[in-house]
Amino acid sequence: MTRRALLFAAPLFAFGAAPRAVRLGGPIFLKSDDPRELAKEHRRLGYTAAYCPNGDPGEVRKAFAAEDVVISEVGAWRNMLDPDPQKRRDNLRYVAERLQLAEEVGARCCVDIAGSFNPDLWYGPDPKNLSKEFFDATVENCRKLIDEVKPKNTKFSIEMMPWSLPDGPDSYVKLIHAVDRKAFGVHLDVCNIINTPDRFYRNSAVISECFQKLRPWILSCHAKDLAWETKGEYNVHFQETVPGRGQVNYATYLKELTTVDAPLMLEHLKSAEEYGEAREYIRRVARESNVGIL
């Protein structure tokens, strides 16, 4: 079988099998350097997935496995397309180090965004962010990182963005085929591509389309919500908010998550109280939708 055939072989989820329970995770606020205490705090909060904490990778891996808490992702969050050549090289070196860390802790993925040609804001908009130049450079970066680290326990992934490629499931599928590496996958943040009134109003269909087209490669997902800020504005402005305060259809999101082996990770909230509110909302929607939460 060719490498391409292996890459696009059977999906992670076989239709007709029993739905999976969803692993939920998010940040914690315990001040400790002990991986065992951190892992136990995740379980106390009802989390079975985690962002990678600081600490010795071997100890982190062992402590979290003992509590059945999956390390969902290692964030890289550097501009792999910085217009400054030296900064770009430094950023790629850092991302490679983060991918190596993900390999050592056994994380589901290392995640970054493709980057931006914007010289002032590392994730900011730029006309060239939707260009062939941007796409080709992203393919090269992903291949280089994977070929350098050669991960076996984790995969490299990037998030879709509202003003940069990949900006939807179709462009992500194109990117997967172009990168052509078994260790490349999808980190899904559906809110990042809800960038038009049509997608906002039809977000349930957008969510389902993402899973339909990307299901075999989804590794980890982010959880937040979007509200449409209209007060005093005539231009479109979607505001991130706590799950349950916006209009993202979590019943659809959770049902789709039962078809993949990918944790759902809360992010971008302001306090422990907001994370608690988000946890309870997601658990309530799960109960109403007959979706199991581990």
C-alpha positions, 0 to 999 in steps of 0.5 A: 500500500502506498504512503498516500493510501495509508494516510487516507485509510480507514477513519478513526470512527467506524460508523455503526459502532457505539457512540463514544463518550466525550472527554472534557478538559480545560485550564485549572487554577491550582498553583502546584508543580507536582504533576500528580496534584495537577492530574488529581485537580483535573479529576476533581473538576470533572476533567478527563483531558488536559492542556500540557502542564509544565514539568518533566515530560516523563513524570507528567505522562505517568501522573496523568495516565494514572488518573486517566487524564489525556493530554489533549494538546501542546500549544505552540502559538508562534508565527511560522510565516513571520515576514522577518526571516530570523523571527520565522526561523526562531519560531519554527525552532520553537514549534519543533521543540513543542512538537517534541514535547508533545511526543514525549508526553504522549499528547494527542497533538501539538497545535499552532495556526499556520501563521500570518504575513501581518508584520505587526500581529502574529495572527492578524489579517493580511491580504496574502494570508489567502494566497497560494504563497501562504498555502505553499509555505504552510505545506512546507512548514508542516512537512519540515516540522514532521520530518524533523521530529518524526513523531510516533506518539503524537501528531502536528495540527493547525487550527482553521482561522477566519482570515487565514488558510485553512479557513474552512473544511474544504481548504483543510482537506486540501492542506491534508492532501498537500502535506501528505504526512501520517503525522499531520491532523486536524485541531478543530475550533469551529468558532474560528471559521464562523466569520459571516452571518450565514455561517453564524445563523447556520452554525449547526450545519457548519459544525456538521460539515466540518465533522463530515469532511474532516472526521478521520483526522480530528485530534482535539477540539476547542470549546467556546461560544460566539455572540453577535455584538450589534450595539452601536455597530453596523459591521459584523462583529462576533464576540467570544463568550462563555459556552451557553451565552452565545448561539453555537449549537452545542447539541450538534457539536457534542453529538458529532464529537461522539463519532471521533476520539478527540477531547473537547477543551474549554479555552479563552474564558476569564476566570475559574467561575466562567470555566465552571459555568461552561462545564455545567452548561456543556454537561447539561446539554450533553444530558439533554442530548443523550451524550456521555461525558467522561 
